Amino acid sequence: MLIRAIYLTAILCASQPIMAEVHLTNLLSDHAVLQRESAIHIWGWANPTEVVTVRFHGQTVVTRGDENGTWEVWLSPEPAGGPFTLSVFGNATASAVERKDILVGDVWIASGQSNMEFPLKGFTGAPLKDGEKEIAAANQPNLRLLIQKRRTAVVPSSGAEGEWMACTPETAKDFSAVAYFFGREISSKEHVPVGLIDSTWGGTPAHAWISDEGIARASLQSVLTESGKLAREQGRANDLRELYANQDAELKAAGNPVPARSRILNDHGGAWIPGALYNGMIAPYTKYTIKGVIWYQGETDASPERAPNYERVFTALIKDWRRQWAQGEFPFLFAQISSFGNGADWGQLRDAQRRTLELRNTGMAVTLDVGMAGNIHPPDKQTVAARLAQIARGLVYGEKIETASPTFTHATVEGNSMRAWFSHADGLTTGREALNGFEVAGDDHKFVPATGVIEKNTVLVGAPTVAAPKYVRYGWSASVKNWFYNNSGLPAGSFTSE
């Protein structure tokens, strides 16, 4: 009888579902922001075939786990609001999984290298402008923050490392300053909650943020050819001490100031390998509906090996992310790298960024006038964020405001001068009669310094040593000291007519 009882108990237990908690992705933690006015994607894990019920703000949707135990549902779009509670039930679960203090608003991804990573507390030797004051004022109930931990991967990751946090002085001090100021302004002007995802890693090249698929689609052979060299370079430099030492030696030899290096970037591991950062730090978010992206990167690519290819690489990155998110041509706003040092390729890199504006629904914040020759991490992140937010307010949110700096369109020859034409150029001004920072060249492509004179929405440029100019460029040196603005106070960025 005892054997029979054990046998019957075993059969009964086998016929019952295994008790296991339904799981939600980390992206749906307490304090999360869900994208307003778009279908809301909710997903997680449970037992295979388990019935899962999702409830949120009066909506109830039922689904079932697939053979791998993965489940997902789509909720109808919601207007901005909250806080709400998200509840998930499983038929084999004793109690519901709940996520509280959920807001519905706009979600922005902030990514790039160290000038986007730069937190409110600053870097050692590179403080934020008014940093202590800004941290103290960081009680922002309509802002939510998520920091993705640094991570590389050889295949796309499905799980995020990091959870949403309410915005307080304690949580904001370690968060991207540019992203924080951007989100604060958008929330204030548009009167909606804003969720900010900080996925950044200093000292990293653009190609590491593109998926393997994106690199292959764009036929970026230069990236593939260079990847082995980059990996070896990373292995030798380990945490960039060697690279920084070489750069410092070049600055000293040229008689330029050397920036503070007391904050040395930690071990990059495989962070320069093509696709490594996309796989580890971007792929986990492609299921999460977003409003758009803000991006600040390019300093690492301002080198003879990478600058000539940056337009193709950066264009491929934007197209790749849009393809991976499958949300159409969502807004992709970026900062043109600032003034710093004496590197020969910074102008070329900035011009490549300008040319990327040919992609629809992109915008570029020019930062030449807030850079510092001796500090690659300039302290004025407020201005950078304000210009990105101004682009968003006009391009994304429909405000009737200027959305761009004076943007070079074409150049014409006028005798022994060149006339550079600009869009977004009402009220061009520099505060002086002559404008420096321009160069002209003839058929030999040898540029020499030139003087520019503003005439309405154009600049007439000439140099006495070039009798027959054919090309004109501006802001080509690494550190630019002469600027001109439109009547919205936005400065022109680097360009060449070559």
Phi, psi and omega in degrees: 000321181297317179298318180297319181296318179297319181298314180294323179296320179297317179297317181298316180295322181293333182277352182264146176294149178287131180284119179208143183288140171288137182247146173249151173301149177303334180296341178253059178267175169307148176075007182293159170245128176257142184293124181288157171056026174221154175304134186263121182267121177240130181210165180179209187222152179199187173294146173306136179069002179294139176281127183239130179245129181244131179232133179205119173049051177086355177261141175227126179228137181244137177218188180219140176298141179280188185295340178264001180084011178267140176222157177204152174221161174239125176264155179295152180302147179236147172285169178300141180167191181121181006281149179234172176242134175256125182238137179230127180242146170237149182290346177252015184250135182291325182217164182285151169269125183239141172237124188250167178060044178271131176251155172246124183194223180245136181248125178239135173270130174246122185216169180135206182252211200295331179287340169273325178293328183319114187271172178302327179281357179074182173255159175300124182083358180217082183282159172280143173302126180056038187301311182297319179296318182293319179296317181298333182266012189272021170280096186234090186297339180268003175251140174232142189236142174222126178253118175280126179293149176300130183199136171251158178205152180271343175226157181301129179277148180260342184246137177278149174251100185143152179228159181293145178229145168295149183273111178226168176306323182291319181278329184284334187298332180262005186263155177310123180293315179301314181296317180300309181296322177299309182296321179299317181290319179297316180298319181292317184282324185262351176058048178223153170297147178230129173256131183241127178250115182264102178237089190224157175205116182297149174072022185249147180275159183299323186295339178289343182263005179255142178291159176302322178298317180295322178295318180292317181299322182273000181051050182278071182297328179298323179291315182295320180295322185277345189301320179295319178297317180296318180298318179294320179298319178295320179298321180288315185281338181058280183245029175074009178299317181294318180296316179294321180298319178296317180296318179297322180296320178295319179296317180297316181298329180272359180078020180260154179294149179261129182289159177297133182239019184292337173261093179273131179300141182289174183311121180278348181053236179261026188290351176262358181285134180308130176084348189296321182277328172301311183299317186272331192234351179243317182308321181299342185260356186288348173271351186264123182292133184233165173273318182178190185231140165243140192222136176219104185197158174145338182302318180294335181269359179277064181225161181302331182284325190251329184303318181297338182257002190295323180302315179292320182293314182292320176300318179297322180298311182297314179297322181295312180298319179296323178292319182291322179283336180055040177245021183077199184274070182295158182300133176231105184250138185219159177262131170288134186300152190273191177275136177192136168061211183223024180299139186285345189250007182291322177297318179296320179295315179297322178294324176298320176298317178301317182293337178292344178296350174296338175289139180294149174062036173244159177209147185235126175266118179280136185233015184305322187278355177250005179281170179225130183302327185255010182217112181289346177244077181299147188284340186275079176276344179297317180294318178302312181294320180298322179288321174297317180294325178296320176299313181298318182298324179273310186286322187262318188258357170080015175291149180274072180225162177295136184246000186213154170288167171307122188244121180300133178246314180193171179227146178232152178271133175228091182065240179260023179230167173242140174250120178265129182254146185225147164264168182053044191238023177297132175070035179306136180205152175226351180084005177214158184292314181256149181239125177264181182096354178266156174219150174231159179214154175264205180299339182278355178063020178264106185280142176229155179301143182223163178253137180246144176234126181285130174226100184058242182258029178226168172230124177269125191234136177204159177221133184299336183273357179239098184285330182233076182290148180232336183227150177223145175214165184216145175064037187275338178287158182298318180250113184261133185241357180234128186228158170219153193230158167272181185285000172263006178078018180260129184276152173289149179254175181298143176201162169221148177269359180300000000 
